[in-house]
């Protein structure tokens, strides 16, 4: 396998991995605000958006329709106004 890490046209880092006999795989490399390293496939497969890809800190990330990375929060807490505060009877 050959790996080529280079700067993209926009100054961001990209990585191209090539295995003989197969088309190359390209990734955009990003550092998140909490210093995790993230390699997002380019283009990001639509079927992967729900499950995302793992970053270097073990959290799942995905891309939105504008290709912006987003963190996937498993089982997010319910909004405060949707919680039933009545005591069980």
Rosetta blueprint (number, residue, H / E / L):
1 X L
2 X E
3 X E
4 X E
5 X E
6 X E
7 X E
8 X L
9 X L
10 X L
11 X L
12 X L
13 X E
14 X E
15 X E
16 X E
17 X E
18 X E
19 X L
20 X L
21 X L
22 X L
23 X L
24 X L
25 X E
26 X E
27 X E
28 X E
29 X E
30 X E
31 X E
32 X L
33 X L
34 X L
35 X L
36 X L
37 X E
38 X E
39 X E
40 X E
41 X E
42 X L
43 X L
44 X L
45 X L
46 X H
47 X H
48 X H
49 X L
50 X L
51 X L
52 X L
53 X E
54 X E
55 X L
56 X L
57 X L
58 X L
59 X L
60 X E
61 X E
62 X E
63 X E
64 X L
65 X L
66 X L
67 X L
68 X L
69 X E
70 X E
71 X E
72 X L
73 X L
74 X L
75 X L
76 X L
77 X L
78 X L
79 X L
80 X H
81 X H
82 X H
83 X L
84 X L
85 X L
86 X L
87 X L
88 X L
89 X L
